[in-house]
Amino acid sequence: MIDREGLASFLRHRRESLQPEDVGLTRGPRRRAGGLRREEVAALAHMSTDYYARLERGTGPQPSEQMIAAIAQGLHLSLGERDHLFRLAGHTAPARGASSAHVGPGMLRILDRLEDTPAEVVTELGETLRQTPLAVALLGPAAERIGHSRSIGFRWFTEPDARAAYPADEQERLSRVYASGLREIVALRGPESAAADIAGELRHRSAEFAELWERQEVGLAPPALKRFRHPEVGMLELSCQTLLDPEQSHRLLVYTAVPGSESAERLRLLGVIGTQRLS
C-alpha cells in the first residue's frame, strides 16, 4: 500500500538536499534558494512538473514502478534510498546486482562531469543505461533502446546498421568477442539468466552467432584501441578507460583521444556538430 505522506516527505527532503551541480545542472546567477526545483527533478525524471508536484503534495495517483525508477535515477538515489522509495510507493524493490538498471549516484556524478567526452554506463551485457551527449553523437542514442536490443552484442547480430561505425577489417574479431563474452556471462549467471535468454534468441536469429557459439571460445578481449567510423568527421582512434561498479556490475566507459592527434581534432569537431548533420 502506498504511503502518500511518507512518499511526499521523502521526495521533498531528497530534492531539497541536492544542488544543481550534484546532478549535472548549471547553477544560474539568480538562483537563491537551496536545493533543486520541482521542474528540474521532473525534467531529470522525464515527467511533467505537475505530475511530480502532486506526488510531493501527496495528492497524486500511485506512481508506477517505471515512474518510481525514473524518479530514483533523477534524484541520484543510492540503492538503499531507491529501495525505500519503491516501498513508500507501494511497490516491491527491484532486484539488485547485474540485472539492475539503476546507476549508482557516484558513477552518475562522474558521468555528469564528462560533458566534453564520449562516455557511457553499460551493464555486463553491453546494455547502455546512460550516455553523455558526445557519446550519443558518436554512437547514437543507445540508451533509448528497450528489450534485448538495448545490448550492443544483441544488435550486432540482429541489426546490420549496428556495425556501421566499426571498420570492416575488425568486425569478424568483434563478432567473436561478443559471442565469447556472452558465453562467459551465461556460465556466471546461469541458464535462467537474461544472458541465457539473449544467447538462446541469437542462436535462432543469427546463423553467424550460432556458428560462433559452437566454437566454445572464451576469454577473448576487445581491441585496446577502439576505432570508430563517423559519417561526418571520419575515422577516430580512441582509448577506452573503464570504471567498474562491482555491486551492480555496471561499467563506465570513457573514450579519449591522444592530445594533439587527428582523432582529438575530429572529436573536438564532433562536439561542435553534436547529433546534427553537416549540410
ChimeraX commands (.cxc) that place a marker at each C-alpha (Angstrom):
marker #1 position 0.00,0.00,0.00 radius 0.5
marker #1 position 1.28,3.45,-0.88 radius 0.5
marker #1 position 2.37,5.73,1.98 radius 0.5
marker #1 position 1.45,9.08,0.42 radius 0.5
marker #1 position 2.63,11.23,3.30 radius 0.5
marker #1 position 5.89,9.32,3.66 radius 0.5
marker #1 position 6.50,9.39,-0.09 radius 0.5
marker #1 position 5.84,13.13,-0.30 radius 0.5
marker #1 position 8.11,13.89,2.65 radius 0.5
marker #1 position 10.95,11.74,1.34 radius 0.5
marker #1 position 10.78,13.27,-2.14 radius 0.5
marker #1 position 10.83,16.81,-0.74 radius 0.5
marker #1 position 13.75,16.04,1.54 radius 0.5
marker #1 position 15.85,14.45,-1.21 radius 0.5
marker #1 position 15.07,17.26,-3.67 radius 0.5
marker #1 position 15.95,19.98,-1.18 radius 0.5
marker #1 position 19.21,18.25,-0.21 radius 0.5
marker #1 position 20.54,18.27,-3.79 radius 0.5
marker #1 position 22.27,21.14,-5.56 radius 0.5
marker #1 position 22.24,21.65,-9.35 radius 0.5
marker #1 position 25.91,20.69,-9.54 radius 0.5
marker #1 position 25.11,17.33,-7.91 radius 0.5
marker #1 position 23.02,16.26,-10.89 radius 0.5
marker #1 position 24.96,17.84,-13.74 radius 0.5
marker #1 position 22.94,21.06,-13.98 radius 0.5
marker #1 position 24.31,24.60,-14.17 radius 0.5
marker #1 position 23.55,26.99,-11.33 radius 0.5
marker #1 position 22.06,30.20,-12.69 radius 0.5
marker #1 position 23.27,33.59,-11.40 radius 0.5
marker #1 position 19.85,34.49,-9.96 radius 0.5
marker #1 position 19.41,31.27,-8.02 radius 0.5
marker #1 position 18.88,31.93,-4.31 radius 0.5
marker #1 position 17.04,29.02,-2.75 radius 0.5
marker #1 position 18.96,25.87,-1.96 radius 0.5
marker #1 position 18.08,22.51,-3.41 radius 0.5
marker #1 position 16.63,21.56,-6.76 radius 0.5
marker #1 position 13.42,22.98,-8.16 radius 0.5
marker #1 position 10.48,20.68,-8.80 radius 0.5
marker #1 position 10.64,21.33,-12.53 radius 0.5
marker #1 position 14.31,20.28,-12.54 radius 0.5
marker #1 position 13.55,16.96,-10.88 radius 0.5
marker #1 position 10.65,16.42,-13.25 radius 0.5
marker #1 position 12.91,17.04,-16.24 radius 0.5
marker #1 position 15.57,14.69,-14.88 radius 0.5
marker #1 position 12.91,12.01,-14.40 radius 0.5
marker #1 position 11.28,12.66,-17.82 radius 0.5
marker #1 position 7.84,13.50,-16.48 radius 0.5
marker #1 position 5.62,16.56,-16.22 radius 0.5
marker #1 position 6.21,19.09,-13.45 radius 0.5
marker #1 position 2.54,18.89,-12.46 radius 0.5
marker #1 position 2.72,15.11,-12.00 radius 0.5
marker #1 position 5.84,15.32,-9.84 radius 0.5
marker #1 position 4.46,18.23,-7.80 radius 0.5
marker #1 position 1.34,16.23,-6.99 radius 0.5
marker #1 position 3.50,13.42,-5.64 radius 0.5
marker #1 position 5.29,15.87,-3.36 radius 0.5
marker #1 position 1.93,17.20,-2.18 radius 0.5
marker #1 position 0.65,13.70,-1.52 radius 0.5
marker #1 position -2.30,14.14,-3.88 radius 0.5
marker #1 position -1.14,12.26,-6.97 radius 0.5
marker #1 position -2.07,8.74,-8.10 radius 0.5
marker #1 position 0.04,5.77,-7.12 radius 0.5
marker #1 position 3.08,6.03,-9.40 radius 0.5
marker #1 position 4.03,3.02,-11.48 radius 0.5
marker #1 position 7.26,1.14,-10.93 radius 0.5
marker #1 position 8.64,2.76,-14.09 radius 0.5
marker #1 position 7.86,6.23,-12.73 radius 0.5
marker #1 position 9.48,5.47,-9.37 radius 0.5
marker #1 position 12.58,4.08,-11.09 radius 0.5
marker #1 position 12.83,7.27,-13.17 radius 0.5
marker #1 position 12.48,9.48,-10.09 radius 0.5
marker #1 position 15.07,7.45,-8.18 radius 0.5
marker #1 position 17.53,7.86,-11.04 radius 0.5
marker #1 position 16.74,11.55,-11.48 radius 0.5
marker #1 position 17.34,12.21,-7.77 radius 0.5
marker #1 position 20.62,10.25,-7.89 radius 0.5
marker #1 position 19.47,7.93,-5.10 radius 0.5
marker #1 position 21.65,5.22,-3.65 radius 0.5
marker #1 position 20.39,1.64,-3.86 radius 0.5
marker #1 position 19.15,1.80,-0.28 radius 0.5
marker #1 position 17.31,5.05,-0.96 radius 0.5
marker #1 position 15.87,3.66,-4.18 radius 0.5
marker #1 position 14.53,0.59,-2.39 radius 0.5
marker #1 position 12.98,2.79,0.31 radius 0.5
marker #1 position 11.30,4.94,-2.35 radius 0.5
marker #1 position 9.79,1.87,-4.00 radius 0.5
marker #1 position 8.36,0.66,-0.68 radius 0.5
marker #1 position 6.87,4.06,0.12 radius 0.5
marker #1 position 5.17,3.99,-3.28 radius 0.5
marker #1 position 3.67,0.58,-2.51 radius 0.5
marker #1 position 5.94,-1.49,-4.75 radius 0.5
marker #1 position 8.46,-4.26,-4.17 radius 0.5
marker #1 position 12.01,-3.01,-4.56 radius 0.5
marker #1 position 13.71,-4.26,-7.75 radius 0.5
marker #1 position 16.44,-6.86,-7.61 radius 0.5
marker #1 position 19.97,-5.63,-7.14 radius 0.5
marker #1 position 23.03,-6.79,-8.99 radius 0.5
marker #1 position 23.85,-7.37,-12.63 radius 0.5
marker #1 position 20.23,-7.15,-13.82 radius 0.5
marker #1 position 19.64,-3.74,-12.23 radius 0.5
marker #1 position 19.25,-0.68,-14.46 radius 0.5
marker #1 position 19.73,1.76,-11.57 radius 0.5
marker #1 position 23.03,3.62,-11.96 radius 0.5
marker #1 position 24.72,4.46,-8.67 radius 0.5
marker #1 position 24.99,8.14,-7.67 radius 0.5
marker #1 position 28.80,8.10,-7.60 radius 0.5
marker #1 position 29.00,6.88,-11.17 radius 0.5
marker #1 position 26.35,9.39,-12.24 radius 0.5
marker #1 position 28.32,12.25,-10.70 radius 0.5
marker #1 position 31.37,11.27,-12.72 radius 0.5
marker #1 position 29.32,10.92,-15.90 radius 0.5
marker #1 position 27.72,14.34,-15.36 radius 0.5
marker #1 position 31.19,15.93,-15.38 radius 0.5
marker #1 position 32.22,14.41,-18.71 radius 0.5
marker #1 position 30.28,16.82,-20.92 radius 0.5
marker #1 position 33.09,17.13,-23.50 radius 0.5
marker #1 position 33.92,13.40,-23.58 radius 0.5
marker #1 position 32.20,10.35,-25.08 radius 0.5
marker #1 position 31.25,8.22,-22.10 radius 0.5
marker #1 position 28.54,5.71,-21.29 radius 0.5
marker #1 position 27.37,3.47,-18.47 radius 0.5
marker #1 position 26.74,-0.11,-19.58 radius 0.5
marker #1 position 25.74,-3.38,-17.94 radius 0.5
marker #1 position 27.76,-6.56,-18.21 radius 0.5
marker #1 position 25.56,-7.46,-21.18 radius 0.5
marker #1 position 26.54,-4.28,-23.00 radius 0.5
marker #1 position 23.19,-2.59,-22.34 radius 0.5
marker #1 position 23.65,1.17,-22.45 radius 0.5
marker #1 position 22.00,2.84,-19.45 radius 0.5
marker #1 position 23.34,6.39,-19.70 radius 0.5
marker #1 position 25.34,8.38,-22.27 radius 0.5
marker #1 position 26.98,11.76,-22.44 radius 0.5
marker #1 position 25.86,13.99,-25.34 radius 0.5
marker #1 position 29.14,13.34,-27.16 radius 0.5
marker #1 position 28.64,9.58,-26.79 radius 0.5
marker #1 position 25.24,9.98,-28.42 radius 0.5
marker #1 position 26.85,11.93,-31.26 radius 0.5
marker #1 position 29.48,9.20,-31.69 radius 0.5
marker #1 position 27.46,6.02,-31.16 radius 0.5
marker #1 position 23.81,7.03,-31.45 radius 0.5
marker #1 position 21.11,7.12,-28.72 radius 0.5
marker #1 position 21.64,3.57,-27.49 radius 0.5
marker #1 position 20.19,4.33,-24.04 radius 0.5
marker #1 position 16.77,4.83,-25.63 radius 0.5
marker #1 position 16.60,1.18,-26.66 radius 0.5
marker #1 position 14.37,-1.34,-24.88 radius 0.5
marker #1 position 14.40,-5.10,-24.51 radius 0.5
marker #1 position 17.24,-7.24,-25.83 radius 0.5
marker #1 position 18.13,-4.62,-28.44 radius 0.5
marker #1 position 19.49,-2.47,-25.62 radius 0.5
marker #1 position 22.55,-4.75,-25.73 radius 0.5
marker #1 position 25.19,-3.90,-28.34 radius 0.5
marker #1 position 26.00,-7.61,-28.63 radius 0.5
marker #1 position 22.40,-8.42,-29.49 radius 0.5
marker #1 position 22.17,-5.60,-32.02 radius 0.5
marker #1 position 25.47,-6.67,-33.53 radius 0.5
marker #1 position 24.00,-9.95,-34.73 radius 0.5
marker #1 position 20.46,-8.81,-35.49 radius 0.5
marker #1 position 20.72,-5.28,-36.95 radius 0.5
marker #1 position 23.06,-4.63,-39.90 radius 0.5
marker #1 position 23.29,-0.93,-39.03 radius 0.5
marker #1 position 24.85,-1.78,-35.67 radius 0.5
marker #1 position 28.17,-2.45,-37.42 radius 0.5
marker #1 position 28.23,0.75,-39.49 radius 0.5
marker #1 position 30.53,2.62,-37.09 radius 0.5
marker #1 position 33.15,-0.15,-36.98 radius 0.5
marker #1 position 35.89,-0.80,-39.58 radius 0.5
marker #1 position 35.16,-3.79,-41.79 radius 0.5
marker #1 position 38.50,-5.42,-41.01 radius 0.5
marker #1 position 37.64,-5.55,-37.28 radius 0.5
marker #1 position 34.09,-6.84,-37.49 radius 0.5
marker #1 position 34.93,-10.55,-37.57 radius 0.5
marker #1 position 37.06,-10.19,-34.44 radius 0.5
marker #1 position 34.35,-8.21,-32.67 radius 0.5
marker #1 position 31.78,-10.87,-33.51 radius 0.5
marker #1 position 33.96,-13.46,-31.79 radius 0.5
marker #1 position 34.49,-11.14,-28.81 radius 0.5
marker #1 position 30.74,-10.62,-28.32 radius 0.5
marker #1 position 29.96,-14.35,-28.57 radius 0.5
marker #1 position 32.82,-15.21,-26.22 radius 0.5
marker #1 position 31.79,-12.62,-23.66 radius 0.5
marker #1 position 28.17,-13.72,-23.69 radius 0.5
marker #1 position 29.18,-17.34,-23.16 radius 0.5
marker #1 position 31.16,-16.34,-20.06 radius 0.5
marker #1 position 28.23,-14.36,-18.62 radius 0.5
marker #1 position 25.82,-17.26,-19.21 radius 0.5
marker #1 position 28.18,-19.52,-17.27 radius 0.5
marker #1 position 28.42,-16.92,-14.49 radius 0.5
marker #1 position 24.71,-16.11,-14.20 radius 0.5
marker #1 position 23.18,-19.47,-15.06 radius 0.5
marker #1 position 20.72,-20.97,-17.56 radius 0.5
marker #1 position 17.75,-18.92,-16.26 radius 0.5
marker #1 position 19.51,-15.57,-16.63 radius 0.5
marker #1 position 18.91,-12.70,-19.04 radius 0.5
marker #1 position 22.22,-13.62,-20.66 radius 0.5
marker #1 position 20.93,-17.12,-21.40 radius 0.5
marker #1 position 17.73,-15.66,-22.90 radius 0.5
marker #1 position 19.77,-13.45,-25.22 radius 0.5
marker #1 position 22.02,-16.32,-26.24 radius 0.5
marker #1 position 19.03,-18.55,-26.98 radius 0.5
marker #1 position 17.33,-15.95,-29.13 radius 0.5
marker #1 position 20.53,-15.14,-31.00 radius 0.5
marker #1 position 21.11,-18.80,-31.82 radius 0.5
marker #1 position 17.73,-18.86,-33.57 radius 0.5
marker #1 position 18.01,-15.48,-35.28 radius 0.5
marker #1 position 21.65,-15.37,-36.39 radius 0.5
marker #1 position 23.46,-18.15,-38.23 radius 0.5
marker #1 position 26.72,-16.29,-37.64 radius 0.5
marker #1 position 26.18,-16.25,-33.88 radius 0.5
marker #1 position 25.11,-19.90,-33.83 radius 0.5
marker #1 position 28.33,-20.88,-35.61 radius 0.5
marker #1 position 30.47,-18.81,-33.24 radius 0.5
marker #1 position 28.60,-20.18,-30.21 radius 0.5
marker #1 position 29.51,-23.72,-31.22 radius 0.5
marker #1 position 33.21,-22.81,-31.18 radius 0.5
marker #1 position 33.07,-22.58,-27.35 radius 0.5
marker #1 position 35.51,-19.66,-27.36 radius 0.5
marker #1 position 36.03,-17.76,-24.09 radius 0.5
marker #1 position 38.48,-15.17,-22.83 radius 0.5
marker #1 position 38.65,-13.07,-25.99 radius 0.5
marker #1 position 39.41,-9.41,-25.30 radius 0.5
marker #1 position 38.27,-6.46,-27.43 radius 0.5
marker #1 position 40.93,-4.32,-29.13 radius 0.5
marker #1 position 42.76,-1.98,-26.75 radius 0.5
marker #1 position 42.39,0.85,-29.26 radius 0.5
marker #1 position 38.80,1.48,-30.39 radius 0.5
marker #1 position 38.27,2.62,-33.97 radius 0.5
marker #1 position 35.00,4.29,-34.95 radius 0.5
marker #1 position 33.99,5.47,-38.41 radius 0.5
marker #1 position 31.74,8.52,-38.11 radius 0.5
marker #1 position 29.83,9.66,-41.22 radius 0.5
marker #1 position 30.67,13.34,-40.67 radius 0.5
marker #1 position 34.14,13.53,-39.10 radius 0.5
marker #1 position 35.70,10.30,-40.36 radius 0.5
marker #1 position 37.75,7.69,-38.51 radius 0.5
marker #1 position 38.50,8.16,-34.82 radius 0.5
marker #1 position 41.01,6.13,-32.84 radius 0.5
marker #1 position 40.09,6.25,-29.15 radius 0.5
marker #1 position 41.35,4.59,-25.99 radius 0.5
marker #1 position 38.72,3.23,-23.63 radius 0.5
marker #1 position 39.12,3.57,-19.86 radius 0.5
marker #1 position 36.76,1.53,-17.68 radius 0.5
marker #1 position 35.47,2.21,-14.17 radius 0.5
marker #1 position 33.65,-0.72,-12.55 radius 0.5
marker #1 position 30.83,-0.61,-10.01 radius 0.5
marker #1 position 31.24,-4.10,-8.50 radius 0.5
marker #1 position 27.91,-4.01,-6.64 radius 0.5
marker #1 position 25.90,-3.50,-9.83 radius 0.5
marker #1 position 28.34,-4.91,-12.42 radius 0.5
marker #1 position 27.99,-1.62,-14.27 radius 0.5
marker #1 position 30.87,-0.16,-16.21 radius 0.5
marker #1 position 31.59,3.46,-17.02 radius 0.5
marker #1 position 33.34,3.55,-20.40 radius 0.5
marker #1 position 35.26,6.73,-21.21 radius 0.5
marker #1 position 36.65,7.22,-24.72 radius 0.5
marker #1 position 39.63,9.55,-25.12 radius 0.5
marker #1 position 41.96,10.55,-27.95 radius 0.5
marker #1 position 45.71,11.24,-27.75 radius 0.5
marker #1 position 46.10,15.02,-27.25 radius 0.5
marker #1 position 47.15,16.77,-30.45 radius 0.5
marker #1 position 46.24,13.80,-32.63 radius 0.5
marker #1 position 43.99,13.88,-35.68 radius 0.5
marker #1 position 41.43,11.90,-33.71 radius 0.5
marker #1 position 41.47,14.54,-30.94 radius 0.5
marker #1 position 40.72,17.24,-33.51 radius 0.5
marker #1 position 37.95,15.17,-35.05 radius 0.5
marker #1 position 36.49,14.52,-31.61 radius 0.5
marker #1 position 36.51,18.27,-30.94 radius 0.5
marker #1 position 34.71,18.82,-34.25 radius 0.5
marker #1 position 32.15,16.17,-33.34 radius 0.5
marker #1 position 31.48,18.07,-30.12 radius 0.5
marker #1 position 30.63,21.14,-32.19 radius 0.5
marker #1 position 28.45,19.23,-34.65 radius 0.5
marker #1 position 26.70,17.16,-31.98 radius 0.5
marker #1 position 23.95,14.98,-33.37 radius 0.5
marker #1 position 23.29,17.32,-36.29 radius 0.5
marker #1 position 24.34,16.54,-39.84 radius 0.5
marker #1 position 26.64,18.81,-41.81 radius 0.5
marker #1 position 24.98,20.33,-44.87 radius 0.5
marker link #1:1,2 radius 0.2
marker link #1:2,3 radius 0.2
marker link #1:3,4 radius 0.2
marker link #1:4,5 radius 0.2
marker link #1:5,6 radius 0.2
marker link #1:6,7 radius 0.2
marker link #1:7,8 radius 0.2
marker link #1:8,9 radius 0.2
marker link #1:9,10 radius 0.2
marker link #1:10,11 radius 0.2
marker link #1:11,12 radius 0.2
marker link #1:12,13 radius 0.2
marker link #1:13,14 radius 0.2
marker link #1:14,15 radius 0.2
marker link #1:15,16 radius 0.2
marker link #1:16,17 radius 0.2
marker link #1:17,18 radius 0.2
marker link #1:18,19 radius 0.2
marker link #1:19,20 radius 0.2
marker link #1:20,21 radius 0.2
marker link #1:21,22 radius 0.2
marker link #1:22,23 radius 0.2
marker link #1:23,24 radius 0.2
marker link #1:24,25 radius 0.2
marker link #1:25,26 radius 0.2
marker link #1:26,27 radius 0.2
marker link #1:27,28 radius 0.2
marker link #1:28,29 radius 0.2
marker link #1:29,30 radius 0.2
marker link #1:30,31 radius 0.2
marker link #1:31,32 radius 0.2
marker link #1:32,33 radius 0.2
marker link #1:33,34 radius 0.2
marker link #1:34,35 radius 0.2
marker link #1:35,36 radius 0.2
marker link #1:36,37 radius 0.2
marker link #1:37,38 radius 0.2
marker link #1:38,39 radius 0.2
marker link #1:39,40 radius 0.2
marker link #1:40,41 radius 0.2
marker link #1:41,42 radius 0.2
marker link #1:42,43 radius 0.2
marker link #1:43,44 radius 0.2
marker link #1:44,45 radius 0.2
marker link #1:45,46 radius 0.2
marker link #1:46,47 radius 0.2
marker link #1:47,48 radius 0.2
marker link #1:48,49 radius 0.2
marker link #1:49,50 radius 0.2
marker link #1:50,51 radius 0.2
marker link #1:51,52 radius 0.2
marker link #1:52,53 radius 0.2
marker link #1:53,54 radius 0.2
marker link #1:54,55 radius 0.2
marker link #1:55,56 radius 0.2
marker link #1:56,57 radius 0.2
marker link #1:57,58 radius 0.2
marker link #1:58,59 radius 0.2
marker link #1:59,60 radius 0.2
marker link #1:60,61 radius 0.2
marker link #1:61,62 radius 0.2
marker link #1:62,63 radius 0.2
marker link #1:63,64 radius 0.2
marker link #1:64,65 radius 0.2
marker link #1:65,66 radius 0.2
marker link #1:66,67 radius 0.2
marker link #1:67,68 radius 0.2
marker link #1:68,69 radius 0.2
marker link #1:69,70 radius 0.2
marker link #1:70,71 radius 0.2
marker link #1:71,72 radius 0.2
marker link #1:72,73 radius 0.2
marker link #1:73,74 radius 0.2
marker link #1:74,75 radius 0.2
marker link #1:75,76 radius 0.2
marker link #1:76,77 radius 0.2
marker link #1:77,78 radius 0.2
marker link #1:78,79 radius 0.2
marker link #1:79,80 radius 0.2
marker link #1:80,81 radius 0.2
marker link #1:81,82 radius 0.2
marker link #1:82,83 radius 0.2
marker link #1:83,84 radius 0.2
marker link #1:84,85 radius 0.2
marker link #1:85,86 radius 0.2
marker link #1:86,87 radius 0.2
marker link #1:87,88 radius 0.2
marker link #1:88,89 radius 0.2
marker link #1:89,90 radius 0.2
marker link #1:90,91 radius 0.2
marker link #1:91,92 radius 0.2
marker link #1:92,93 radius 0.2
marker link #1:93,94 radius 0.2
marker link #1:94,95 radius 0.2
marker link #1:95,96 radius 0.2
marker link #1:96,97 radius 0.2
marker link #1:97,98 radius 0.2
marker link #1:98,99 radius 0.2
marker link #1:99,100 radius 0.2
marker link #1:100,101 radius 0.2
marker link #1:101,102 radius 0.2
marker link #1:102,103 radius 0.2
marker link #1:103,104 radius 0.2
marker link #1:104,105 radius 0.2
marker link #1:105,106 radius 0.2
marker link #1:106,107 radius 0.2
marker link #1:107,108 radius 0.2
marker link #1:108,109 radius 0.2
marker link #1:109,110 radius 0.2
marker link #1:110,111 radius 0.2
marker link #1:111,112 radius 0.2
marker link #1:112,113 radius 0.2
marker link #1:113,114 radius 0.2
marker link #1:114,115 radius 0.2
marker link #1:115,116 radius 0.2
marker link #1:116,117 radius 0.2
marker link #1:117,118 radius 0.2
marker link #1:118,119 radius 0.2
marker link #1:119,120 radius 0.2
marker link #1:120,121 radius 0.2
marker link #1:121,122 radius 0.2
marker link #1:122,123 radius 0.2
marker link #1:123,124 radius 0.2
marker link #1:124,125 radius 0.2
marker link #1:125,126 radius 0.2
marker link #1:126,127 radius 0.2
marker link #1:127,128 radius 0.2
marker link #1:128,129 radius 0.2
marker link #1:129,130 radius 0.2
marker link #1:130,131 radius 0.2
marker link #1:131,132 radius 0.2
marker link #1:132,133 radius 0.2
marker link #1:133,134 radius 0.2
marker link #1:134,135 radius 0.2
marker link #1:135,136 radius 0.2
marker link #1:136,137 radius 0.2
marker link #1:137,138 radius 0.2
marker link #1:138,139 radius 0.2
marker link #1:139,140 radius 0.2
marker link #1:140,141 radius 0.2
marker link #1:141,142 radius 0.2
marker link #1:142,143 radius 0.2
marker link #1:143,144 radius 0.2
marker link #1:144,145 radius 0.2
marker link #1:145,146 radius 0.2
marker link #1:146,147 radius 0.2
marker link #1:147,148 radius 0.2
marker link #1:148,149 radius 0.2
marker link #1:149,150 radius 0.2
marker link #1:150,151 radius 0.2
marker link #1:151,152 radius 0.2
marker link #1:152,153 radius 0.2
marker link #1:153,154 radius 0.2
marker link #1:154,155 radius 0.2
marker link #1:155,156 radius 0.2
marker link #1:156,157 radius 0.2
marker link #1:157,158 radius 0.2
marker link #1:158,159 radius 0.2
marker link #1:159,160 radius 0.2
marker link #1:160,161 radius 0.2
marker link #1:161,162 radius 0.2
marker link #1:162,163 radius 0.2
marker link #1:163,164 radius 0.2
marker link #1:164,165 radius 0.2
marker link #1:165,166 radius 0.2
marker link #1:166,167 radius 0.2
marker link #1:167,168 radius 0.2
marker link #1:168,169 radius 0.2
marker link #1:169,170 radius 0.2
marker link #1:170,171 radius 0.2
marker link #1:171,172 radius 0.2
marker link #1:172,173 radius 0.2
marker link #1:173,174 radius 0.2
marker link #1:174,175 radius 0.2
marker link #1:175,176 radius 0.2
marker link #1:176,177 radius 0.2
marker link #1:177,178 radius 0.2
marker link #1:178,179 radius 0.2
marker link #1:179,180 radius 0.2
marker link #1:180,181 radius 0.2
marker link #1:181,182 radius 0.2
marker link #1:182,183 radius 0.2
marker link #1:183,184 radius 0.2
marker link #1:184,185 radius 0.2
marker link #1:185,186 radius 0.2
marker link #1:186,187 radius 0.2
marker link #1:187,188 radius 0.2
marker link #1:188,189 radius 0.2
marker link #1:189,190 radius 0.2
marker link #1:190,191 radius 0.2
marker link #1:191,192 radius 0.2
marker link #1:192,193 radius 0.2
marker link #1:193,194 radius 0.2
marker link #1:194,195 radius 0.2
marker link #1:195,196 radius 0.2
marker link #1:196,197 radius 0.2
marker link #1:197,198 radius 0.2
marker link #1:198,199 radius 0.2
marker link #1:199,200 radius 0.2
marker link #1:200,201 radius 0.2
marker link #1:201,202 radius 0.2
marker link #1:202,203 radius 0.2
marker link #1:203,204 radius 0.2
marker link #1:204,205 radius 0.2
marker link #1:205,206 radius 0.2
marker link #1:206,207 radius 0.2
marker link #1:207,208 radius 0.2
marker link #1:208,209 radius 0.2
marker link #1:209,210 radius 0.2
marker link #1:210,211 radius 0.2
marker link #1:211,212 radius 0.2
marker link #1:212,213 radius 0.2
marker link #1:213,214 radius 0.2
marker link #1:214,215 radius 0.2
marker link #1:215,216 radius 0.2
marker link #1:216,217 radius 0.2
marker link #1:217,218 radius 0.2
marker link #1:218,219 radius 0.2
marker link #1:219,220 radius 0.2
marker link #1:220,221 radius 0.2
marker link #1:221,222 radius 0.2
marker link #1:222,223 radius 0.2
marker link #1:223,224 radius 0.2
marker link #1:224,225 radius 0.2
marker link #1:225,226 radius 0.2
marker link #1:226,227 radius 0.2
marker link #1:227,228 radius 0.2
marker link #1:228,229 radius 0.2
marker link #1:229,230 radius 0.2
marker link #1:230,231 radius 0.2
marker link #1:231,232 radius 0.2
marker link #1:232,233 radius 0.2
marker link #1:233,234 radius 0.2
marker link #1:234,235 radius 0.2
marker link #1:235,236 radius 0.2
marker link #1:236,237 radius 0.2
marker link #1:237,238 radius 0.2
marker link #1:238,239 radius 0.2
marker link #1:239,240 radius 0.2
marker link #1:240,241 radius 0.2
marker link #1:241,242 radius 0.2
marker link #1:242,243 radius 0.2
marker link #1:243,244 radius 0.2
marker link #1:244,245 radius 0.2
marker link #1:245,246 radius 0.2
marker link #1:246,247 radius 0.2
marker link #1:247,248 radius 0.2
marker link #1:248,249 radius 0.2
marker link #1:249,250 radius 0.2
marker link #1:250,251 radius 0.2
marker link #1:251,252 radius 0.2
marker link #1:252,253 radius 0.2
marker link #1:253,254 radius 0.2
marker link #1:254,255 radius 0.2
marker link #1:255,256 radius 0.2
marker link #1:256,257 radius 0.2
marker link #1:257,258 radius 0.2
marker link #1:258,259 radius 0.2
marker link #1:259,260 radius 0.2
marker link #1:260,261 radius 0.2
marker link #1:261,262 radius 0.2
marker link #1:262,263 radius 0.2
marker link #1:263,264 radius 0.2
marker link #1:264,265 radius 0.2
marker link #1:265,266 radius 0.2
marker link #1:266,267 radius 0.2
marker link #1:267,268 radius 0.2
marker link #1:268,269 radius 0.2
marker link #1:269,270 radius 0.2
marker link #1:270,271 radius 0.2
marker link #1:271,272 radius 0.2
marker link #1:272,273 radius 0.2
marker link #1:273,274 radius 0.2
marker link #1:274,275 radius 0.2
marker link #1:275,276 radius 0.2
marker link #1:276,277 radius 0.2
marker link #1:277,278 radius 0.2
marker link #1:278,279 radius 0.2
view
